Structures are given as C-alpha cells and as structure tokens.
Amino acid sequence: MKAAFIEEQGGPEVLKYGDLPDPVAQSGEVIVDIHAASVNAADWKVRSGNYGSIPEFPYILGRDFSGVVSAAGEQVADLGVGDAVFGVCDSGVEGAYAEKIAIPASIVERKPDTIPHQDMAALALTGLTALVTVEDTLNLQAGEKILIQGGAGGVAGFAIQLAKHLGAYVITTASVANHDFLRHLGADEIIDYNTEDFTERVADCDAVFDTVGGDVARRSFAVLKPGGRAAFIASGASAPEPPHADLKSLRPKVGRDRRHLERIAALVESGAVRRPEITVFPLSEAQAAHAISESRHLRGNLVLAVR
Ligand SMILES: NC(=O)c1ccc[n+]([C@@H]2O[C@H](COP(=O)([O-])OP(=O)(O)OC[C@H]3O[C@@H](n4cnc5c(N)ncnc54)[C@H](OP(=O)(O)O)[C@@H]3O)[C@@H](O)[C@H]2O)c1
C-alpha cells in the first residue's frame, strides 16, 4: 500500500511517500481502506520529535480517518466488508496516512451516509477532543458563559458549535480574518487577540476551553468567576497550576470508544455541528499539509485525500 511516513529521526524530519506492506487484521480488528485522513497539530509535533522518540521506522503518522472496511478479523461481529466507517486510532497508536489501517472494531463507528469521507475524517479527533472537553470535563450547562481560546482551529470550531447547541454563551479569540467564519459557527462575541487583551474584555466566565497553550493558557484563569473551571489541551500532559484554590484547572483525558463517535455522527447529521471547512491535499503531499499545520494559523481542518 501507499503511505506517508517518517524514515528516521535526528535531522529535519520529512514525510516520505511510498510503498509499505499491507496491515493484517488481528482478532477483534478490521482493515479499513482509508478514503481520507485528517492532519492534526499533534502530527507535526510527533514528526519533529516534540512528543518523544519514535520506537520503530518507517513510522506512519495520522490519528483519524474515514474509509470502508475491506476485511474483518476473528471476533468482529458488528462490522463487515463494505461498511463505511470513521474513527480515531487507539491512544498512542498512529498510521492513518496510508491506504489501509488495522484498528479494533470497537473504536470505529459507521459513517453517516450523508457526510463525505473527507468531512468525517476532519471531524473525528477534533470532535472527540471537543466532546470530551466540553461535555465530560467542563460539564458545560445551558446559560453558562464560556471563553474558547483559538476559535479558528479544528477542535475549537467543533467546541463553539457544541457549546451553542448546549445553550451556552460563547466568547472566542481569533485573528480578524477569521471573525466572519466564527460568527457563522455561532460565536456570540469574538475578540481579535492581536489588538485586544482578552483579560480586559472578558470576565465572570463559568468555563474556559484553551486550545492555544503557553501564556494564553496561563492568563486565561483571569476571566473566570470564583469556582470557575478551565480545561487545557495545548499545555502538555498536565493542566497549568491555577492561581487560586477555588478555580479548577483540568486536563481532559481523551480516550477512545464508539459512544463518543456515535455522538459526533449524531451532532453532524442533525446539523447541530456543520460540516467543517477543510483544505484537501493528496496523500503524496502530506509534507505540504504539515507546513500549514505548523504555521499555527490554519482555519478549520486539513485533510489528506487517500483514494
Ligand atoms: N487529545 C488532545 O489533547 C488534543 C487533541 C487535538 C488537539 N490537541 C491540541 O490542541 C491544539 C489545537 O489544535 P487544533 O488542531 O484545533 O488547532 P491548531 O491548528 O493548533 O490551531 C490553529 C488556530 O490557533 C489560532 N491561534 C494561534 N495563536 C492564537 C492566539 N494567541 N490566540 C487565539 N488563537 C490563536 C489560529 O487562529 P488565527 O489564525 O485566527 O490566529 C489558528 O486558527 C493543538 O495544540 C493540538 O496539539 C490536543
């Protein structure tokens, strides 16, 4: 099969494109013929060694995908050849920048017929992260006020729509070129972080969802009301220390299961979450997609068209 992969680490790591052996389904796994894979910010961080060293080369990147089941191992009863599915690789496992992947059937979900593969691939990890953060970790309620940092990114775009769907008041931050896009997603207030200090515009929030990290993450506590809660996904493995004991600082634990994928599919099918704005590259040009992701000024999601 064709795949985009890293051959070694230690220099300026680039993605090669070429032939690698087909995967084989173990018990409980399906082989998915991938139609589209998503490019996430984590991917260039892994490629460039920011997430630790890679145990074995060649190493195929890519955490989420949409495609069609082409084989099923033993003990797979609920999916069969020809089923269109989407999913996120198990924690610590990658390999979606490829024509085929082996994955436990228990962590893939049927793709809604009305949503194209490229859109579903873009919504898998971003949607999972947004759901786990907004619903499971922050437990956001109707009528609450939330600041979502980095509104134009893939995770935040899903989170803004989800928070509005739950009945919250949503404030977000983005460059001015992305403000119309974010209004369209339903944001109630949008702050241009290049010209305004969000800590001077926003106060008394029940919750913060930070997707930016660094100084933005640390300063986000300032907008919370007493007892407020903040969740961080771009500050490494643990959340920053809160300045007061009555503020909750949370690091969402983004696990894998079918239940959350079902919820993503339902939210998209019902129209509560729109099909994402995607930029598509052929699999052979994965390195070019990484350059955009690495720039940190991407709007929406990047997708690799595999077939
Ligand atoms: N399981 C997990 O923990 C998990 C899963 C997925 C993602 N993540 C992490 O979450 C982060 C977000 O990922 P993503 O793919 O959604 O988006 P991304 O590609 O990292 O975000 C890009 C967006 O960030 C915005 N941005 C950059 N600097 C900003 C600032 N100072 N204030 C406000 N916005 C700013 C840019 O908007 P403008 O162009 O408007 O500036 C751009 O749209 C990444 O660090 C990623 O590694 C973690």
The ligand as a Gaussian input file, in Angstrom:
#p B3LYP/6-31G(d) Opt

LIG

0 1
 N       -6.158000      14.941000      22.763000
 C       -5.640000      16.134000      22.857000
 O       -5.189000      16.515000      23.905000
 C       -5.617000      17.033000      21.667000
 C       -6.367000      16.682000      20.545000
 C       -6.386000      17.547000      19.471000
 C       -5.641000      18.718000      19.519000
 N       -4.869000      18.993000      20.611000
 C       -4.066000      20.230000      20.656000
 O       -4.960000      21.326000      20.631000
 C       -4.371000      22.424000      19.945000
 C       -5.337000      22.958000      18.901000
 O       -5.378000      22.096000      17.811000
 P       -6.275000      22.430000      16.523000
 O       -5.934000      21.398000      15.520000
 O       -7.687000      22.590000      16.920000
 O       -5.840000      23.839000      16.059000
 P       -4.427000      24.462000      15.603000
 O       -4.189000      24.086000      14.204000
 O       -3.360000      24.158000      16.565000
 O       -4.861000      25.967000      15.832000
 C       -4.679000      26.891000      14.937000
 C       -5.501000      28.092000      15.380000
 O       -4.955000      28.697000      16.540000
 C       -5.222000      30.089000      16.427000
 N       -4.291000      30.858000      17.252000
 C       -2.937000      30.847000      17.219000
 N       -2.453000      31.674000      18.190000
 C       -3.539000      32.183000      18.852000
 C       -3.709000      33.061000      19.957000
 N       -2.660000      33.629000      20.580000
 N       -4.963000      33.332000      20.382000
 C       -6.032000      32.795000      19.775000
 N       -5.933000      31.949000      18.703000
 C       -4.705000      31.648000      18.262000
 C       -5.093000      30.374000      14.946000
 O       -6.084000      31.327000      14.622000
 P       -5.769000      32.715000      13.905000
 O       -5.300000      32.368000      12.509000
 O       -7.089000      33.372000      13.982000
 O       -4.692000      33.373000      14.684000
 C       -5.439000      29.041000      14.270000
 O       -6.713000      29.010000      13.718000
 C       -3.037000      21.928000      19.412000
 O       -2.002000      22.336000      20.272000
 C       -3.177000      20.413000      19.453000
 O       -1.938000      19.739000      19.578000
 C       -4.866000      18.188000      21.691000

